[in-house]
Amino acid sequence: MWLLPQSQKAAAMVKWIVRALFVIILAFSIVVIIAGASSRVAELTGECLHQGATLPALTCGRIATGLEVAAGLASCAFAVFIFARLPNTPMIWLIAFFFLSLSTGQTNMADTLLNLDIHKSLWATFRLPILVLRAASTSLYLPIMYLAPNGRFVPRWTRVICAAVFIVHIYWLLFPDAPFNGVYGAVRQDMSELIFLLSLAWSATGIYAMLYRFRHSASTIERQQIKWLAVGLSTMVIGGMLYYGYTGRTKFIYLFER
């Protein structure tokens, strides 16, 4: 089981470090979301104008950006709720950090900022942490499915897949032009269908692991926890894969087309 150090002093130090890291990432995520909103409006307004939306282009851009900002802030709020209200255990921390990484990793405001030449000198400094958060948002859900709710890898072979997924994401961070790169925006959009299939494959192993744990090793309380986790994670995973697989080449503003 994944536990804190037995020494009270060591456990307190770990908790302090985790809390500090959480606050830093939370503040960074909120800054990226808010700072990128105005630039995202301008970007989507231009696309609305180009596609010939029924609504005025600026209104269309504001609506689309507003939904993206709301999704990012909602992910931050949910992460704070999990971190602050649930027990201080490594498993809870993992889930909280995952939802926090979603707020930046799976929103377009960060990409918009990094693509702006006027902000290049400023936002290039934050390129690596933004990409690390994106890698976390696309990889942490799998160990959550393998480990929850008691912090044990069940079945044991999930350790190998989990390690392989982390190695792949590190490789993607180091080599932006690598095939099937799910971290860098350009490659992710150009190969959205293939990345969809790759995500589907390793997500299937997570779903299988949860079903295996539920049937063979979980207690009554753990089975109830697995049910809720399965509903939440499966909905999120399936929705995300459908979005990037089916509409990877389609912008949200197409909803406003004539």
FENWOLIN-V863794 format. One record per backbone hydrogen bond with DSSP energy under -0.5 kcal/mol. NH is the residue of the N-H (numbers start at 0). CO is the residue of the C=O. If there is no record, write none. Layout:
# FENWOLIN-V863794
nh->NH co->CO
nh->NH co->CO
This chain:
# FENWOLIN-V863794
nh->1 co->149
nh->2 co->0
nh->10 co->6
nh->11 co->7
nh->12 co->8
nh->13 co->9
nh->14 co->10
nh->15 co->11
nh->16 co->12
nh->17 co->13
nh->18 co->14
nh->19 co->15
nh->20 co->16
nh->21 co->17
nh->22 co->18
nh->23 co->19
nh->24 co->20
nh->25 co->21
nh->26 co->22
nh->27 co->23
nh->28 co->24
nh->29 co->25
nh->30 co->26
nh->31 co->27
nh->32 co->28
nh->33 co->29
nh->34 co->30
nh->35 co->31
nh->36 co->32
nh->36 co->33
nh->37 co->33
nh->39 co->35
nh->40 co->36
nh->41 co->37
nh->42 co->38
nh->43 co->39
nh->44 co->40
nh->45 co->41
nh->46 co->42
nh->47 co->43
nh->48 co->44
nh->49 co->45
nh->50 co->46
nh->51 co->47
nh->52 co->47
nh->53 co->255
nh->59 co->55
nh->60 co->56
nh->61 co->57
nh->62 co->58
nh->63 co->59
nh->64 co->60
nh->65 co->61
nh->66 co->62
nh->67 co->63
nh->68 co->64
nh->69 co->65
nh->70 co->66
nh->71 co->67
nh->72 co->68
nh->73 co->69
nh->74 co->70
nh->75 co->71
nh->76 co->72
nh->77 co->73
nh->78 co->74
nh->79 co->75
nh->80 co->76
nh->81 co->77
nh->82 co->78
nh->83 co->79
nh->84 co->80
nh->85 co->81
nh->88 co->86
nh->92 co->88
nh->93 co->89
nh->94 co->90
nh->95 co->91
nh->96 co->92
nh->97 co->93
nh->98 co->94
nh->99 co->95
nh->100 co->96
nh->101 co->97
nh->102 co->98
nh->102 co->99
nh->103 co->99
nh->103 co->100
nh->104 co->100
nh->105 co->101
nh->106 co->103
nh->111 co->107
nh->112 co->108
nh->113 co->109
nh->114 co->110
nh->115 co->112
nh->116 co->114
nh->118 co->115
nh->119 co->116
nh->122 co->118
nh->123 co->119
nh->124 co->121
nh->125 co->122
nh->126 co->123
nh->129 co->125
nh->130 co->126
nh->131 co->127
nh->132 co->128
nh->133 co->129
nh->134 co->130
nh->135 co->131
nh->136 co->132
nh->137 co->133
nh->138 co->134
nh->138 co->135
nh->139 co->135
nh->141 co->138
nh->142 co->138
nh->143 co->139
nh->144 co->140
nh->145 co->141
nh->146 co->142
nh->147 co->143
nh->149 co->146
nh->150 co->146
nh->151 co->146
nh->153 co->145
nh->153 co->151
nh->157 co->154
nh->158 co->155
nh->159 co->156
nh->160 co->156
nh->161 co->157
nh->162 co->158
nh->163 co->159
nh->164 co->160
nh->165 co->161
nh->166 co->162
nh->167 co->163
nh->168 co->164
nh->169 co->165
nh->170 co->166
nh->171 co->167
nh->172 co->168
nh->173 co->169
nh->174 co->170
nh->177 co->174
nh->180 co->177
nh->187 co->183
nh->188 co->184
nh->189 co->185
nh->190 co->186
nh->191 co->188
nh->194 co->190
nh->195 co->191
nh->196 co->192
nh->197 co->193
nh->198 co->194
nh->199 co->195
nh->200 co->196
nh->201 co->197
nh->202 co->198
nh->203 co->199
nh->204 co->200
nh->205 co->201
nh->206 co->202
nh->207 co->203
nh->208 co->204
nh->209 co->205
nh->210 co->206
nh->211 co->207
nh->212 co->208
nh->213 co->209
nh->214 co->210
nh->215 co->211
nh->216 co->212
nh->217 co->212
nh->222 co->218
nh->223 co->219
nh->224 co->220
nh->225 co->221
nh->226 co->222
nh->227 co->223
nh->228 co->224
nh->229 co->225
nh->230 co->226
nh->231 co->227
nh->232 co->228
nh->233 co->229
nh->234 co->230
nh->235 co->231
nh->236 co->232
nh->237 co->233
nh->238 co->234
nh->239 co->235
nh->240 co->236
nh->241 co->237
nh->242 co->238
nh->243 co->239
nh->244 co->240
nh->245 co->241
nh->246 co->241
nh->246 co->242
nh->249 co->246
nh->253 co->250
nh->254 co->251
nh->255 co->252
nh->256 co->253
nh->257 co->51
